[in-house]
Amino acid sequence: MAHHRKKLLLASIHDVGPRFESEVDRLAELIGGVLGGPKFAMLVVPDHWGLAPLGEAAAFRARLRGWADQGIEMFVHGWFHKDLADHTGLANFKARHMTAGEGEFLGLGEAEAARRMADGKALVEDAIGRPAAGFVAPAWLYGQGALAALRQAGFALAEDHMRVWNARTGETLARGPVVTWASRSRGRQLSSLAVAALARGAFHPLPVARIAVHPGDTGVPALIGSITRTFASFARRRPAGRYADLLGGQTAVT
């Protein structure tokens, strides 16, 4: 399959929703400025932590449709984004150490994962007036129930921290870690700054480079500086593309 004839940069803004409207605006302006237009994806949370229901935010839904009309890809990003499950063993370690209690789809059974995917897909697609580009679990963490539900959910694409895949067939479409930043503690900020600096030197051979930003990044000037440098470094060497490009130009179908 001819997915990798050219190198691509895939950029995304996570946790898009009415709770973080001003932060999303700032990130969209920053990325659009560096990449020369709305060449990025937005990952939309239907009801962030149960505090920001998209269904009750008509003005924000209209903004999502406007962004989608500009060509920004819209992914469904969980439902609550908060992990309300009890975990044991490795899942407990992942839930506690890899994310600040936000691995919503790590512990869900297939039926509940499928319900939240279907509800999120319907809500986001109603807002944007077209199919969602795909589904990305919060914190990129999927349990077995979520993976089973995903194959039946009707999404074209999914991603985790290490790969992008065809959500219907499971076929891997791109490999390589996402460059991202963590804002919630000084130690995590410093380590993510170091990883981003490393990526700016070491990740350029990757056929597909992915960079993801979060609303919390906007509150830390050092992170914003690093984000700007990182986008510029990759954009000099490759065009910003669309996740749908990995499907060989096929558009999402419902």
C-alpha positions as CSV (number, residue, x, y, z in Angstrom):
1,M,0.0,0.0,0.0
2,A,1.3,3.4,-0.9
3,H,0.7,5.2,2.3
4,H,4.3,6.6,2.7
5,R,5.3,8.0,-0.7
6,K,5.7,11.3,1.0
7,K,6.5,12.3,4.6
8,L,3.6,13.8,6.5
9,L,3.2,15.9,9.6
10,L,0.0,15.2,11.5
11,A,-0.8,17.9,14.1
12,S,-3.6,17.7,16.7
13,I,-5.2,19.7,19.5
14,H,-6.6,17.5,22.2
15,D,-9.4,18.1,24.7
16,V,-11.4,20.4,22.5
17,G,-14.6,21.5,24.0
18,P,-16.4,24.5,25.6
19,R,-14.5,24.2,28.8
20,F,-11.2,25.1,27.1
21,E,-12.4,27.4,24.3
22,S,-9.9,30.2,24.8
23,E,-7.0,27.8,25.1
24,V,-8.1,26.0,21.9
25,D,-8.3,29.3,20.1
26,R,-4.7,30.1,21.2
27,L,-3.4,26.7,20.1
28,A,-5.2,26.9,16.8
29,E,-3.8,30.3,16.1
30,L,-0.3,29.2,17.0
31,I,-0.4,26.0,14.9
32,G,-2.2,27.6,12.0
33,G,0.4,30.4,12.0
34,V,3.4,28.0,11.8
35,L,1.8,25.5,9.4
36,G,0.2,28.1,7.1
37,G,-3.4,27.4,7.7
38,P,-5.9,25.1,9.4
39,K,-3.8,22.0,8.7
40,F,-4.4,20.1,11.9
41,A,-7.0,17.9,13.7
42,M,-9.1,18.6,16.8
43,L,-10.0,15.9,19.3
44,V,-13.4,16.8,20.7
45,V,-14.5,15.7,24.2
46,P,-18.4,15.4,24.3
47,D,-18.6,16.2,28.0
48,H,-15.3,17.0,29.7
49,W,-15.4,15.5,33.3
50,G,-19.2,15.8,33.2
51,L,-18.7,19.6,33.4
52,A,-18.9,20.8,29.8
53,P,-21.6,19.0,27.8
54,L,-21.3,19.8,24.1
55,G,-25.0,19.0,23.7
56,E,-25.8,22.2,25.8
57,A,-23.2,24.4,24.1
58,A,-24.9,25.6,20.9
59,A,-22.3,28.4,20.2
60,F,-19.4,26.0,20.6
61,R,-21.1,23.4,18.3
62,A,-21.3,26.2,15.7
63,R,-17.6,26.9,16.1
64,L,-16.8,23.2,15.6
65,R,-18.8,23.3,12.3
66,G,-16.9,26.4,11.2
67,W,-13.6,24.7,11.9
68,A,-14.7,21.6,10.1
69,D,-15.8,23.7,7.1
70,Q,-12.2,25.1,7.0
71,G,-10.9,21.5,6.6
72,I,-9.9,20.7,10.2
73,E,-10.4,17.0,10.9
74,M,-12.6,16.3,13.9
75,F,-12.0,13.2,16.1
76,V,-14.2,12.0,18.9
77,H,-12.1,12.0,22.0
78,G,-13.7,9.7,24.6
79,W,-16.9,10.9,26.4
80,F,-16.0,12.3,29.8
81,H,-12.2,12.0,29.4
82,K,-12.2,11.1,33.1
83,D,-11.5,7.5,34.2
84,L,-14.2,6.4,36.6
85,A,-13.3,2.7,36.7
86,D,-11.4,0.7,39.3
87,H,-8.3,-1.0,38.0
88,T,-6.0,-3.7,39.2
89,G,-2.5,-4.8,38.1
90,L,-1.0,-3.3,35.0
91,A,-4.1,-1.3,34.2
92,N,-3.9,0.3,37.6
93,F,-0.3,1.3,37.0
94,K,-1.2,2.8,33.6
95,A,-4.2,4.6,35.0
96,R,-2.2,6.1,37.9
97,H,1.2,6.8,36.3
98,M,0.7,7.3,32.6
99,T,-2.2,9.7,33.0
100,A,-3.8,11.9,35.7
101,G,-6.8,9.7,36.1
102,E,-7.9,10.4,32.5
103,G,-7.7,7.0,30.8
104,E,-11.5,6.8,30.4
105,F,-11.5,3.8,28.0
106,L,-8.9,1.7,29.8
107,G,-11.3,-0.1,32.1
108,L,-14.6,-0.1,30.2
109,G,-16.3,-3.2,29.1
110,E,-17.2,-3.6,25.4
111,A,-20.9,-2.6,25.8
112,E,-20.2,0.6,27.8
113,A,-17.3,1.5,25.5
114,A,-19.5,1.0,22.5
115,R,-22.3,3.1,24.0
116,R,-20.0,6.0,24.7
117,M,-18.4,5.8,21.2
118,A,-21.8,5.8,19.5
119,D,-23.1,8.7,21.7
120,G,-19.9,10.7,21.1
121,K,-20.0,10.0,17.3
122,A,-23.6,11.1,17.0
123,L,-23.1,14.3,19.0
124,V,-19.9,15.4,17.2
125,E,-21.2,14.5,13.8
126,D,-24.4,16.3,14.4
127,A,-22.3,19.4,15.4
128,I,-20.0,19.3,12.4
129,G,-22.4,18.1,9.7
130,R,-20.2,15.3,8.4
131,P,-18.5,12.1,9.5
132,A,-15.9,12.3,12.3
133,A,-12.4,11.5,11.1
134,G,-12.0,8.9,13.8
135,F,-11.8,8.1,17.5
136,V,-8.9,8.6,19.9
137,A,-9.2,7.4,23.5
138,P,-8.3,9.9,26.2
139,A,-4.6,9.6,27.2
140,W,-4.3,7.2,24.2
141,L,-5.2,4.3,26.5
142,Y,-7.5,1.5,25.3
143,G,-8.6,-1.6,27.3
144,Q,-9.7,-4.8,25.6
145,G,-13.3,-3.8,25.8
146,A,-12.6,-0.5,24.0
147,L,-10.6,-2.2,21.3
148,A,-13.4,-4.7,20.6
149,A,-16.0,-1.9,20.5
150,L,-13.9,0.2,18.2
151,R,-14.0,-2.3,15.4
152,Q,-17.8,-2.1,15.3
153,A,-18.2,1.6,16.0
154,G,-18.0,2.8,12.4
155,F,-14.9,5.1,12.8
156,A,-12.4,5.2,10.0
157,L,-9.3,5.8,12.1
158,A,-7.9,5.5,15.6
159,E,-4.5,6.2,17.2
160,D,-2.6,5.6,20.4
161,H,0.8,6.9,21.5
162,M,2.7,4.6,19.1
163,R,0.6,4.2,16.0
164,V,-2.3,5.1,13.8
165,W,-4.6,2.3,12.5
166,N,-7.6,1.6,10.4
167,A,-10.3,1.3,13.1
168,R,-12.3,-1.2,11.0
169,T,-9.6,-3.6,10.0
170,G,-6.9,-3.0,12.6
171,E,-4.3,-2.4,9.9
172,T,-1.4,-0.2,11.1
173,L,-1.1,3.0,8.9
174,A,1.7,4.8,10.7
175,R,4.2,4.0,13.5
176,G,6.2,6.2,15.8
177,P,5.7,8.0,19.1
178,V,3.6,11.2,19.3
179,V,5.6,14.3,20.4
180,T,3.5,15.8,23.2
181,W,3.9,17.9,26.3
182,A,2.8,17.5,29.9
183,S,2.0,20.6,31.9
184,R,0.6,19.3,35.2
185,S,3.9,19.3,37.2
186,R,7.3,20.9,36.9
187,G,9.0,17.5,36.5
188,R,6.7,16.5,33.7
189,Q,7.2,19.8,32.0
190,L,11.0,19.4,32.1
191,S,10.9,15.9,30.8
192,S,8.5,16.8,28.0
193,L,10.7,19.7,27.0
194,A,13.7,17.3,26.8
195,V,11.8,14.8,24.8
196,A,10.6,17.4,22.3
197,A,14.2,18.7,21.9
198,L,15.4,15.2,21.2
199,A,12.5,14.6,18.7
200,R,13.5,17.8,16.8
201,G,16.8,16.0,16.0
202,A,15.9,12.3,16.0
203,F,12.3,12.0,14.6
204,H,12.8,13.4,11.1
205,P,13.4,10.0,9.4
206,L,9.8,8.9,10.4
207,P,7.5,8.8,7.4
208,V,4.7,10.1,9.6
209,A,5.5,12.5,12.4
210,R,2.7,13.3,14.9
211,I,2.6,16.3,17.3
212,A,-0.2,16.8,19.8
213,V,-0.9,19.7,22.1
214,H,-3.3,20.2,25.0
215,P,-5.1,23.2,26.5
216,G,-2.9,23.1,29.7
217,D,0.1,23.8,27.6
218,T,-1.0,27.3,27.0
219,G,-0.4,28.2,30.7
220,V,3.3,27.4,30.6
221,P,5.4,29.8,28.4
222,A,8.3,27.3,28.2
223,L,6.0,24.7,26.7
224,I,4.6,27.2,24.2
225,G,8.1,28.1,23.1
226,S,9.0,24.4,22.7
227,I,5.8,23.7,20.8
228,T,6.4,26.5,18.4
229,R,10.0,25.4,17.8
230,T,9.0,21.8,17.3
231,F,6.2,22.5,14.8
232,A,8.6,24.8,12.9
233,S,11.3,22.2,12.8
234,F,9.1,19.5,11.3
235,A,7.2,21.9,9.0
236,R,10.5,22.9,7.4
237,R,11.0,19.3,6.3
238,R,7.6,17.9,5.5
239,P,4.0,19.1,4.6
240,A,1.3,19.1,7.2
241,G,-1.3,16.6,6.1
242,R,-4.5,15.0,7.2
243,Y,-5.0,11.8,9.0
244,A,-7.3,10.7,6.2
245,D,-4.3,10.8,3.9
246,L,-3.2,7.6,5.6
247,L,-6.2,5.8,4.1
248,G,-5.0,6.6,0.6
249,G,-7.4,9.4,0.0
250,Q,-10.5,7.4,0.9
251,T,-12.9,9.5,2.9
252,A,-14.6,8.4,6.0
253,V,-17.9,6.6,5.4
254,T,-20.7,6.0,7.9
